[in-house]
Amino acid sequence: MNFRPTSKQPRFSRGIISYDIFLTDFSMKTSNQSLPENCDYLVIGGGSAGAIIARRLADANIGRVVLVEAGINDQDDPALQNLSLLDNQGDHTEWGFLAYPVADRNNRIHYSRAKMLGGCGNHNDCAFLIPPDSDFDRWKNLGATGWEASSLIKYFDRIESMVHVERQPPVNPESRRFIDAGIELGLKEVDFRKSITEGVGPFPLNSNGDLRQSSSVAYLHPVAELPENLNVCCNTQAARIIFEGTKATVVVTDRGSIKANREIILATGAIHSPQLLMLSGVGDQKVLTELGIEPVAHLPGVGSNLVDHSSANLILALNRELSPWTMTCCEATMLLKSNSQEPAPDLLYHFVLGVRDKYEGRESHYTNSVKISPNVTRPKSRGNLALVSSQISDAPRINLNYFSDPLGYDIDTLIQGLRGSRKLAETRVFSEMVDHEIMPGPDAQSDDQLTEYILNTCETVYHPSGTCKMGNPDAPDTVVTPDLKLKGFDNLRVCDASVFPDMVTVNINNTVMMVAEKAADLIIQDAKR
Ligand SMILES: Cc1cc2nc3c(=O)[nH]c(=O)nc-3n(C[C@H](O)[C@H](O)[C@H](O)COP(=O)(O)OP(=O)(O)OC[C@H]3O[C@@H](n4cnc5c(N)ncnc54)[C@H](O)[C@@H]3O)c2cc1C
């Protein structure tokens, strides 16, 4: 079966279904050149961040750069870069994690992470937003010196010199009604590229028509024409980093070892970067010793401080057939301030066309349905990830610990969010197309009922971050210092979503790419000293 859906056909949540088309052995098409024995700069992970760093270092001509990526070369399958084929990417580009959303409940949720050049930027929804300045004020207050908003503008500008952004992408009729419903509630239609403020509007997208503008597309393609000093090695999984004193020297991969003469840059994302550090002996020494891993450095912050945007769903059955969507099934958004004391909106809504449950064992699919899903923009709950063994082949346990903050800020905010979803659904313009509320169902009205509903059905918008937190060197949970160097080490930097000192208000990919642009600058400046 050669299943390539048109936008008229329903699409399914990534990471759950595999289609025959994906049985093709894409690794056969990927240039599996021999692995170099050494280089100057070794970047591990070619995702949103790693692809940018590798390209910038190569262009700066400061030495030989090797990029190792566990997944395939995305260029071997053009469908991967086609945004309108989102959700149809199959298991060969997916790590296939499961995560525990709420402590003390055994439900597990599919926790998608891409495994390919371009990383999650190649299977995300391409919502592309710049966080408000207040987010970076918080970063700075948490010890991220030099990361204040004014100094980051140039990096966001650099990204836009490489990446095409659709500022006002077209929306389908249901998404248009969502926007009009917000206007009926008294909100403004906002260009969210200009400001992150209360309002409704289409999501700006990092795409050029249907062509994704992921970091691999924008910075690495065509791979065959990359500068000679950049060697991209796909289908190569790093298993361990070897340290000598305060230096990281060698990366052991499943295809052999590579020595790095100058720096190693870890960019395997918020789940794999702490996993790889722990497997290499960096983490909580007691825990590592119990697992039989020889400790190298006691950094208990590795794998802790996991923060993600938790969301809840108002699921509605429509009284009509759902129209085809134009590029992504998540075309429009609404930002709300449920608490006027907050510096920026505390709720961000995804309006999702077509609904599929993300829970293990609950994979029900509703036809002609939509969901209005608020997420807590700056959650206070923190999760963690824990190794289950000393083997890289064993996925870590991912504890999202949603709604674990002692004062209940996250759950209270999300209850407000669900009530906001209902208000929007009840507007004249929106209610015209609604048949009935599927979930939580009209009977669930009280705070207690909505709390129970959220604890059982909450979802993720796939924004894990913070697991190798950047901060003040004196803080016990700091993993990297503001120059992104692993605390106590000279030449290992972590540069991906894991270094966020705190969550940003909006979808995080643009911020990850900004971290990469700044990381490249820091490395190049050091090389030229
Ligand atoms: C389904 C989904 C939808 C999303 N939608 C949006 C959106 O619309 N807008 C938005 O802003 N954000 C979105 N995000 C989030 C955003 O895409 C990610 O936060 C961002 O891409 C993370 O970038 P990264 O560089 O930290 O990690 P990644 O992009 O995950 O890159 C890590 C790379 O490292 C590789 N790797 C891992 N381990 C190893 C190893 N041991 N050796 C070698 N390579 C390794 C992986 O294969 C991967 O390619 C979405 C995420 C998902 C999963």
The ligand as an ORCA input file, in Angstrom:
! r2SCAN-3c Opt
* xyz 0 1
  C       5.221     16.097     17.206
  C       5.895     17.386     17.543
  C       5.301     18.601     17.164
  C       5.923     19.793     17.494
  N       5.399     20.971     17.019
  C       6.090     22.114     17.217
  C       5.689     23.318     16.575
  O       4.740     23.353     15.789
  N       6.394     24.443     16.843
  C       7.461     24.445     17.688
  O       8.017     25.520     17.931
  N       7.898     23.319     18.256
  C       7.263     22.148     18.013
  N       7.740     20.989     18.527
  C       8.958     21.042     19.366
  C      10.247     21.269     18.579
  O      10.187     20.714     17.301
  C      11.399     20.655     19.388
  O      11.387     21.210     20.671
  C      12.755     20.933     18.763
  O      12.789     20.444     17.451
  C      13.847     20.263     19.614
  O      15.098     20.485     19.010
  P      16.423     19.799     19.592
  O      17.530     20.198     18.707
  O      16.512     20.105     21.043
  O      16.151     18.233     19.485
  P      15.765     17.349     18.220
  O      15.245     18.178     17.117
  O      14.923     16.250     18.762
  O      17.166     16.770     17.727
  C      17.887     15.776     18.392
  C      18.531     14.888     17.350
  O      19.509     14.067     17.989
  C      19.424     12.760     17.453
  N      19.966     11.831     18.460
  C      19.412     11.455     19.618
  N      20.234     10.628     20.288
  C      21.337     10.485     19.521
  C      22.552      9.778     19.704
  N      22.786      9.052     20.791
  N      23.481      9.848     18.720
  C      23.261     10.609     17.589
  N      22.123     11.291     17.397
  C      21.176     11.251     18.351
  C      17.953     12.565     17.183
  O      17.730     11.532     16.250
  C      17.546     13.937     16.670
  O      17.660     14.050     15.281
  C       7.142     19.779     18.229
  C       7.730     18.565     18.585
  C       7.123     17.379     18.230
  C       7.785     16.087     18.620
*
